[in-house]
Amino acid sequence: MTDPAAAAGSAQQKIDTSVPHSARIWNYWLGGKDNYPVDEEAGDAYTAVFPGIVTIARSSRAFLRRNITFLAGEGGIRQFLDVGTGLPTADNTHQVAQRLAPDSRIVYVDNDPMVLAHARALLYSTPEGATAYIDADILDPDRILEVAAETLDFKRPTALILSNILGHISDYDRARSIATRLMAALPSGSYLSVNDGSRGVDPVFEQAQDAYNDSGAVPYNLRTVDQITAYFEGLELLEPGVVPVPLWRPDGDTSTPEVIAEHGGLARKP
């Protein structure tokens, strides 16, 4: 078994703390502590231009929680492939799923050394289920599928989670092809969950994001709502379709604006 402290120490040596990193900035906006001054500075510079990014970050997390709650409950899904998981915070995929279905099996995928260290140390499974972490790049979907098959049975319906990860792929056509390749390996009855920052909704958000992309950090590309919707081509979109994330089957929280520049949806493979 991997020693979590050793994993953290090894990964720590590879972490570049001189450049802001999206996973750590996102963690900062969510109120986490797994970030560095350079990330806080970048996060504060962003919120100075667009304070609404904190709402987007937290609404995105809530959307994911509601997705997983549906999938593990009404959807009957017991396998989850979460690609681009980011740093663990509250209500991670395995925690939400295994609260409802303790036998759920979850594979997380990321290629950031800090995420690797925290995932190995913190992402514990229930005894009935399984939780695994793959150190892999979304640009290599075949490797993801090969290693994930050690934990997941791809003959059984599986939920593919792509939460705020496809925007990191600069070429939109490539992003679509990767999502399509991953879904092609999953059987009928599987699901695709996607949410990403959206372009054409809030010009101030777009200004802040463009400035962030020019800062030297790993760029994140906003997509139009039509582009986000196209990820679900060939699948059966669940109601209410691709919408601002607070509007996807809200559970009573009225503190978040209904229309924000973050869209998402959930679809079933026929």
N, C-alpha and C positions, 0 to 999 in steps of 0.2 A: 504493500500500500504506500502511496506517495505521502511523505511527511508534509503537511500543509505549511509548516514554518520553513522547511527547506525549499518548497516550491515558491513561496513568497520571496525568500531571499534570492533565489536564482533569477526569478523574474525581475526583481528590483534592480539587478545589475543591468538589465536590458532597457529599462524605462528611461526615456529621454524627457527630463523635466524642464528642458529649456524651451520646448515648443508646446503650445496648448494642444490638447487632444480632445476630440469631440466627446468620447465616452466619459472623460473626467469632467468636462464642462457640463455635460448633461447631468452627471451625478451631483455637481454643485448646485445646479438649478433645482434639482429634486430635493435638496436639503441634505445630501449625503456628505461624508467626510473623506471620501477616497479621491482626493484631488490635491493639486499643488498650487502655490501662489500664482504661477503662470496661467493656470486654468481659471482661477478666480478673477485675475485681471482681465482675461479675455471674456469671461462670462459677464463681468461688470461692464466692460466696454460695450458688449452687445446689448445688455439691458438698458444702458444709458440711451441707446438709440431706439430700442424696441422692448419696453418692459414686458410686453405680452408674451415674450418667449417663455417665461416661467409658467404661465398658464398653459401654453402649448405643451411644454414638457410634462406637466402634471396631468393634463387632459389625455395625452398620448398614453401615459401609464394606466390611467383609469379605463381607457378604451381597451387596452390589452387585457386588463383584469376582467372586464365584462365579456370579451371574446372567449377567454379561457373558461370562464364560468359557464357560458353556454355550451362550449365544446365538451367539457367534462361532465356536464349535466345532461341537458336535453339532447345534445349531439351524440352522446355515448362514446366519445373519443377517449382512447386510453394511451395514445402515443402522440408525442409532440416533438417536432424538430424545429428548434428556435435558433435561427441563423442571425448572427449579429446581435447577440444577447446584451452586450454592454456590461457595465459593472453591476453586480448584484445590489438591489435595494429592497424595499418592501414589496410584498406581493409579486415575487418572481413566478415565472410560469409553473415551475414544479410545486411551489407552495399553494398556489390557487388550485391547480389541478388535483393535487393529492389530498387537499382538504375535502374535496368532493368525492374523489375516487382514489383511495390510497394505493391501488395497484397501477396507477399511471406510470408510464415510462417516458422520460424526457431526455433529449439530447440537446445540449447547448453548443453553439458553434461561434467562435470568435478567434481572432488572431492577434489580439493585443496582449502583451506580456503582463500588464497589470490586471487585466480581466482574468487571464489564466490563473494568476496567483490567488485572486479572491474567489474565483469559481471553485477551485480545488479545495479551498479552505472552508467555504461557506455553503456550497450547494449540496446539502445532504438530503438523501431520499428517505422516504418511509421504508420500513422493512419489506412491505408487500410490493413496492414498485422499484424503480431504478432511476438514477440521475447520472448522466455522463457528460463530459465536456470534451469537445474536439477542438484542438488548436489547428484551425484551417481557415483559408481565405474564401470568401464568397465567390471570388473569381474562379475558383476551382470546384465547381459543383460535383464533378465526378468523384473527387476525393471525399467530399462531404458525405455523399451517399454511400461510398464504400465503407468508411469508418463508422458511420451512423448505423449501418446494418449489423454491427456487432452488438448493438443494444436494442434496436428496433426491428420488428418483423414487417418488412415492406409488402407483405401479402395482406396485412391488416390495415384498415383505415388509419390514417395519420394526419395530424394537423401540421401544416407548414406555417411557421410564424416568421414574417419578414417585417419587423417593426422598426421604422426609421433607419433602414439599412440600404435600400435600393438607391436612395439619393446619393450615397457615397460612390456610386458607379457613374462616372461622368458620361459615358455613352449610353443613352437611353435604350437604344436597340439592344445593346448587350445586356442591360439590366433586365429587359423583357425576356431575352433568350435564356438567361440564367433562371429566372422564376419559372419559365416554361419547362426547362430541363429538370428542375427539382420536382415539379408537380408531375411530370411524365413518369417518374419512378414510383409514384404513389398510386394505389389502387382506387377503384370506384368507391365513393363514400368518404374519401379524404377531403380535407378542407384547406383553403388558402386564406390566411389573414395578412393583410397589408395595410399599413398606414405610413404616410410620409407627409413632409411639409409641402404645401401646395402654392403654386404661383398663380397670380391673377386674382387674388383675394384681398391682400393687404400690401400696398406699395411700401409702407414703412418697414414691414417684415422683410420684403425683398431687398430694400436698401441695406438693412442690417446684415442680411445673409450674404449679399454680394461683398460687403466690406469684410466680413469674417473670412470669406473664401480668398480674399486678397491678402490676408494677414500672415500667411505661411502655414496655417493649420490645414489639416486634411479637408478638402472642399466637400461641401454638401450641396447637392443640386436640387433645387425646388422643381417640382413637376406640375403641369397643369392638371386639373381635375380629370380631363379626358385621358391624359396619359396614365394617371393612377388607375382609372377605371379599366384601361386596356390590359392591365396585368391580369384581370379576371376573365379575359376572353376565353370562350369555350367552357366556362364554369357557370354554375347556377348561383347567382348572387342572392344572398339572403336579404330580406327586408331589414332596413330601409334603403339598401343599396350602398353606394359610395357617397358618404356625407361627411360634413365636419364632425370630427370624432366625438364631441359632446352630444351629438344628435343620434349616435348609434346606440339604440336601445338604452336610453338613459335610465338610471336607477334612483332618480329623485333628487340628485344634487343640482340645486338651482343657482349655485354661486359662480358657475362658469358661463361665459358668453356662449350663445348657441353657435355663432358663426365665427370660427377661427380658421387660420390658414394651415390647417392640418386635416387631411381627409383620409378616410379609411373605410374598409369594408371586409366582409367575410363571405366566402363562396364555397360551394360544395362541388366536388368533381362527380359528374354523373356516371 
